[in-house]
Amino acid sequence: MLPMPPSAVSPKGPSSDTPSASASSGAASPTFSPLYRQIKSLLLQRLESGEWRPGEAIPSESELATRFNVSQGTVRKAIDEMAAENLLLRRQGKGTFVASHDDPRAFFRFLRLVPLAGGIEQAQSIPLECWRAKAGPEVARMLELNIGDPINIVRRLLQFAGKPVVVDEIYLPGSIFGTVTLEMLREYEGSLYSFFENRFGIRMVRAEERLRAVPADRASAELLKVAEGSPLLSVERVSFSYADKPVEWRRGLYSTNDHCYFNELG
């Protein structure tokens, strides 16, 4: 196994779709939020509830403006911001869709590994193990669970061009992913996040990562086919779904002999 680390919008009248009167009038208050942000919050509530599923079209801007009793421009501003955050996807002449991990462009949002020689390589995910356990203090803290809550742990290998490059250990809340099995993981042909989305209705919308250099232990060295003690890049990630809910904690070890971690800033 991988080495373990140390231990709202107020309704107006009967409809909750109507933004608050104080915000609409622009009255200053400690809880003031721009009107388009209130519309964004309402749209996020729809995504979180599953009213609009990943890959599905959402209603038009004019329909949403009527529903929320605001101008079309206000709706457009909310959608623009959500599109910039990769929550929604505009398609010219077709409408606006809920972003999905099935979109090939989403694959490299969360996998920042690129070959030193340049170009783009598709990764092959090889599930190794999947088992149920109880959350210890560290897992409970990272996933906002109680100690002892059920979790699922997945270990998998990522290969590029047939060569092992990443070994991941992934912790998932059992309340969401309790039925996942190794067979299910091996049978699914898409990415892991696509699997979570299609099988469990969970979409990862953002992640936080911490990187550091570590020496390869014996087990990781064997899987990655490097010498024990070789430098590896440790990438620890917490992934969040809608409403900033943490739904995955993973610790990955990356071999950087032929690859580097790439992140574009600015």
C-alpha positions as CSV (number, residue, x, y, z in Angstrom):
1,M,0.0,0.0,0.0
2,L,1.0,3.6,-0.4
3,P,2.7,5.1,2.7
4,M,0.2,6.7,5.0
5,P,0.6,10.3,6.0
6,P,0.7,11.5,9.7
7,S,-2.1,11.4,11.5
8,A,-28.8,31.2,0.0
9,V,-31.3,33.0,-1.3
10,S,-34.4,34.2,0.6
11,P,-37.7,33.5,-1.2
12,K,-40.0,36.3,-2.2
13,G,-43.6,35.3,-1.9
14,P,-44.5,31.6,-2.5
15,S,-41.8,30.8,-5.0
16,S,-38.2,29.9,-3.9
17,D,-37.2,30.6,-7.4
18,T,-37.6,34.3,-6.9
19,P,-34.5,36.2,-5.7
20,S,-34.7,38.3,-2.5
21,A,-36.3,41.7,-2.6
22,S,-33.4,43.4,-0.8
23,A,-30.9,42.2,-3.3
24,S,-33.1,43.1,-6.2
25,S,-33.4,46.7,-4.9
26,G,-29.7,46.9,-4.2
27,A,-30.2,47.7,-0.5
28,A,-26.9,47.4,1.4
29,S,-26.8,44.8,4.1
30,P,-24.3,42.4,5.6
31,T,-25.8,39.5,3.6
32,F,-26.1,41.4,0.3
33,S,-25.3,39.4,-2.8
34,P,-25.4,40.6,-6.4
35,L,-28.6,39.4,-8.2
36,Y,-26.7,37.3,-10.7
37,R,-24.9,35.5,-7.9
38,Q,-28.3,34.7,-6.4
39,I,-29.3,33.2,-9.7
40,K,-26.1,31.3,-9.8
41,S,-26.9,29.9,-6.4
42,L,-30.3,28.8,-7.6
43,L,-28.8,27.1,-10.7
44,L,-26.2,25.3,-8.5
45,Q,-29.1,24.1,-6.3
46,R,-30.7,22.6,-9.5
47,L,-27.4,20.9,-10.4
48,E,-26.9,19.5,-6.9
49,S,-30.4,18.1,-6.7
50,G,-29.9,16.4,-10.1
51,E,-32.7,18.3,-11.9
52,W,-30.3,18.7,-14.7
53,R,-27.9,15.8,-15.1
54,P,-24.3,16.0,-16.6
55,G,-24.4,16.2,-20.3
56,E,-28.1,17.5,-20.4
57,A,-29.2,20.8,-21.7
58,I,-30.5,23.4,-19.2
59,P,-33.4,25.6,-20.1
60,S,-32.7,28.6,-22.3
61,E,-31.8,32.0,-20.8
62,S,-35.2,33.4,-21.6
63,E,-36.9,30.5,-19.9
64,L,-34.7,30.8,-16.8
65,A,-35.3,34.6,-16.7
66,T,-39.0,34.0,-16.7
67,R,-38.7,31.3,-14.0
68,F,-36.6,33.4,-11.7
69,N,-38.4,36.7,-12.5
70,V,-35.2,38.5,-13.5
71,S,-33.7,39.9,-16.7
72,Q,-32.2,37.7,-19.4
73,G,-28.9,39.6,-18.9
74,T,-28.8,38.7,-15.2
75,V,-29.2,35.0,-16.1
76,R,-26.6,35.3,-18.8
77,K,-24.1,36.7,-16.4
78,A,-24.7,33.9,-13.9
79,I,-24.3,31.3,-16.7
80,D,-21.1,33.0,-18.0
81,E,-19.5,32.6,-14.6
82,M,-20.5,29.0,-14.3
83,A,-19.2,28.3,-17.7
84,A,-15.9,29.9,-16.7
85,E,-15.8,27.5,-13.7
86,N,-16.4,24.5,-16.0
87,L,-19.8,23.8,-14.4
88,L,-21.7,24.5,-17.6
89,L,-20.7,24.3,-21.3
90,R,-22.0,26.5,-24.0
91,R,-22.4,25.0,-27.5
92,Q,-22.8,27.4,-30.4
93,G,-26.3,27.1,-31.9
94,K,-27.3,24.2,-29.5
95,G,-27.6,25.8,-26.1
96,T,-26.0,25.4,-22.7
97,F,-25.3,22.0,-21.2
98,V,-24.2,20.7,-17.8
99,A,-20.5,19.9,-18.0
100,S,-19.7,16.2,-17.9
101,H,-16.6,14.1,-17.4
102,D,-17.6,12.2,-20.6
103,D,-16.5,15.2,-22.6
104,P,-12.9,14.4,-23.8
105,R,-11.9,18.0,-22.9
106,A,-12.6,17.3,-19.2
107,F,-10.0,14.5,-19.0
108,F,-7.0,16.7,-18.6
109,R,-8.6,19.1,-16.1
110,F,-7.7,16.8,-13.3
111,L,-4.8,14.9,-14.7
112,R,-1.9,17.3,-15.2
113,L,0.8,14.8,-16.3
114,V,2.3,15.4,-19.7
115,P,5.2,13.6,-21.5
116,L,8.6,15.3,-21.5
117,A,8.8,14.7,-25.2
118,G,5.7,16.7,-25.8
119,G,2.3,15.8,-27.2
120,I,-0.7,14.3,-25.5
121,E,-1.0,10.7,-24.2
122,Q,-4.2,8.9,-23.2
123,A,-3.9,7.1,-19.9
124,Q,-5.0,3.5,-19.3
125,S,-6.5,2.9,-15.8
126,I,-5.8,-0.5,-14.3
127,P,-7.8,-1.1,-11.1
128,L,-5.8,-3.3,-8.7
129,E,-7.9,-3.5,-5.5
130,C,-11.2,-2.3,-4.0
131,W,-12.2,-2.9,-0.5
132,R,-14.4,-1.6,2.3
133,A,-13.1,-0.1,5.6
134,K,-13.9,2.3,8.4
135,A,-12.7,5.9,8.3
136,G,-9.7,6.7,10.5
137,P,-9.0,10.2,11.9
138,E,-7.2,11.4,8.7
139,V,-9.7,10.1,6.2
140,A,-12.6,11.4,8.4
141,R,-11.0,14.9,8.5
142,M,-10.3,15.0,4.7
143,L,-13.8,13.8,3.7
144,E,-15.7,15.5,6.6
145,L,-16.9,12.1,8.0
146,N,-17.1,10.7,11.4
147,I,-14.4,8.3,12.6
148,G,-15.7,4.8,11.9
149,D,-17.9,5.8,9.0
150,P,-17.9,3.3,6.1
151,I,-15.5,4.1,3.3
152,N,-14.3,2.4,0.1
153,I,-10.7,2.3,-0.9
154,V,-9.5,1.8,-4.5
155,R,-6.0,1.2,-5.6
156,R,-5.2,1.6,-9.3
157,L,-2.4,2.0,-11.7
158,L,-2.2,4.5,-14.6
159,Q,-0.2,3.6,-17.6
160,F,0.9,5.8,-20.5
161,A,2.0,4.0,-23.7
162,G,2.0,0.8,-21.8
163,K,4.4,2.1,-19.1
164,P,3.2,2.4,-15.4
165,V,3.5,6.1,-14.4
166,V,1.0,6.6,-11.5
167,V,-0.2,4.5,-8.6
168,D,-3.2,5.9,-6.8
169,E,-4.9,5.1,-3.5
170,I,-8.4,6.6,-3.4
171,Y,-10.7,7.0,-0.5
172,L,-14.4,7.4,-1.0
173,P,-17.4,7.9,1.3
174,G,-19.3,4.6,1.7
175,S,-22.6,6.5,2.0
176,I,-22.1,7.4,-1.7
177,F,-19.9,4.8,-3.2
178,G,-20.7,1.8,-1.0
179,T,-21.7,-0.5,-3.9
180,V,-18.6,0.0,-6.0
181,T,-16.7,-3.2,-6.7
182,L,-13.4,-4.1,-8.4
183,E,-15.4,-5.9,-11.2
184,M,-17.4,-2.7,-11.9
185,L,-14.2,-0.7,-12.1
186,R,-12.6,-3.2,-14.4
187,E,-15.6,-3.4,-16.7
188,Y,-16.0,0.4,-17.1
189,E,-14.1,1.7,-20.2
190,G,-14.1,5.4,-19.4
191,S,-12.2,7.5,-16.9
192,L,-12.7,7.0,-13.2
193,Y,-14.4,10.4,-12.8
194,S,-16.7,9.5,-15.7
195,F,-17.5,6.2,-13.8
196,F,-18.4,8.1,-10.6
197,E,-20.6,10.4,-12.7
198,N,-22.4,7.8,-14.6
199,R,-22.8,5.1,-12.0
200,F,-23.2,7.2,-8.8
201,G,-24.4,10.6,-10.1
202,I,-21.4,12.4,-8.6
203,R,-19.5,15.0,-10.6
204,M,-16.2,16.3,-9.4
205,V,-16.2,20.1,-10.0
206,R,-13.0,21.2,-8.4
207,A,-10.0,19.8,-6.5
208,E,-7.3,20.9,-4.1
209,E,-3.8,19.3,-4.5
210,R,-0.7,19.2,-2.4
211,L,2.6,18.2,-4.0
212,R,5.9,17.0,-2.5
213,A,8.8,14.8,-3.4
214,V,9.1,11.4,-1.7
215,P,11.3,8.3,-2.1
216,A,9.7,5.2,-3.6
217,D,9.0,2.5,-1.1
218,R,9.3,-1.2,-2.1
219,A,5.7,-1.7,-3.1
220,S,5.4,1.5,-5.1
221,A,8.8,0.9,-6.8
222,E,7.7,-2.6,-8.0
223,L,4.4,-1.2,-9.4
224,L,6.1,1.7,-11.1
225,K,9.1,-0.3,-12.2
226,V,11.6,2.0,-10.6
227,A,14.4,1.5,-8.1
228,E,13.4,1.5,-4.5
229,G,14.3,5.0,-3.1
230,S,13.9,6.7,-6.5
231,P,12.4,10.2,-6.3
232,L,8.6,10.2,-6.9
233,L,6.1,13.1,-7.0
234,S,3.5,12.7,-4.3
235,V,0.2,14.3,-5.2
236,E,-2.5,14.4,-2.5
237,R,-5.9,15.5,-3.8
238,V,-9.3,16.3,-2.3
239,S,-12.0,16.5,-4.9
240,F,-15.3,18.3,-4.4
241,S,-18.8,18.0,-5.9
242,Y,-21.5,20.6,-5.9
243,A,-21.9,22.7,-2.7
244,D,-18.2,22.2,-2.0
245,K,-18.8,18.7,-0.7
246,P,-15.6,16.6,-0.4
247,V,-16.3,13.2,-2.1
248,E,-12.8,11.9,-2.8
249,W,-9.4,11.9,-1.2
250,R,-6.6,10.3,-3.1
251,R,-2.9,10.0,-2.7
252,G,-0.9,9.3,-5.9
253,L,2.7,8.6,-6.5
254,Y,4.0,9.8,-9.9
255,S,7.1,8.6,-11.7
256,T,8.6,11.6,-13.5
257,N,11.3,9.7,-15.5
258,D,9.4,10.5,-18.7
259,H,6.6,12.8,-17.6
260,C,6.2,16.1,-15.7
261,Y,3.4,17.7,-13.8
262,F,2.1,20.6,-15.9
263,N,-0.1,23.5,-14.7
264,E,-0.9,26.6,-16.6
265,L,-1.1,29.8,-14.6
266,G,-2.6,33.2,-15.4
